Amino acid sequence: MKVYEYILESVEKHGTIHMTLIDPDPAKVSPERAGAIAEAAEHGGSAAIMLGGSTGVTREVLDAAVEEIRGRCSLPIILFPGGISGISLKADAIYFMSMLNSRNPEMISWIQARAARALKFSPLEIIPMGYIIVEPGMTVGRVGKAEVVKRNDVDTAIGFALAAELFGMKLVYLEAGSGAPEHVPPEMVREVAGNLDIPLVVGGGIRTPEAAGTLAKAGASIIVTGTLVERVEDVEGAVRAIVRAVSHV
């Protein structure tokens, strides 16, 4: 089964699913630790592993992380690249992302154009995604030169999300930024989800099952947590609590 088909079926079955984001930067998470986190996340009920985020990760480090995860976890491994260096042919799929509200054309289409030919003929499943940075945006917003969508500017968020859908993208991602003090507002999630016919992903600043459940009730199809699993000792327990909070809300 294709990864995107698996995502759609999982969302249909559970209502909202959880994905675990692992940043393979060795300064944060070693390949061995990445494998352990992925194993615990699978036991906790996470639906997939997203791998990426840092812009300085080398192909060698990424390959090592994928191999460790593959050896300990049967979930799909989806690349979440911070740039061209964030590509490993050992993974299952890649989010082909366009940061739609960036002021830098590189982040909208130029980096993607440089990688497109190689990706088209690679074994990776390509999943086009519209990536929208919401205030505060954190590091990803700064590095991506995003014109962040203000937390109360629901109309602009809807506009970007619908543009992604009309471009033919398969997912929309509302991103508050890793380590954000606040997640994307539920009101924004509700309005964006209500206007979309494709799944809505929400990440950044989600630290508790209660927060995850609130966003799931608002209409998020996929909840992503990353910083959380880097910082807790009981990854399986933390993921299980979030999965219980979002499933069939």
Secondary structure, 3 states (H helix, E strand, C coil): CCHHHHHHHHHHHHCCEEEEEECCCCCCCCHHHHHHHHHHHHHHCCCEEEEECCCCCCHHHHHHHHHHHHHHCCCCEEEECCCHHHCCCCCCEEEEEEECCECCHHHHHHHHHHHHHHHHCCCCEEEEEEEEEECCCHHHHHHCCECCECCCCHHHHHHHHHHHHHCCCCEEEEECCCCCCCCCCHHHHHHHHHHCCCCEEEECCCCCHHHHHHHHHHCCCEEEECHHHHHCCCHHHHHHHHHHHHCCC
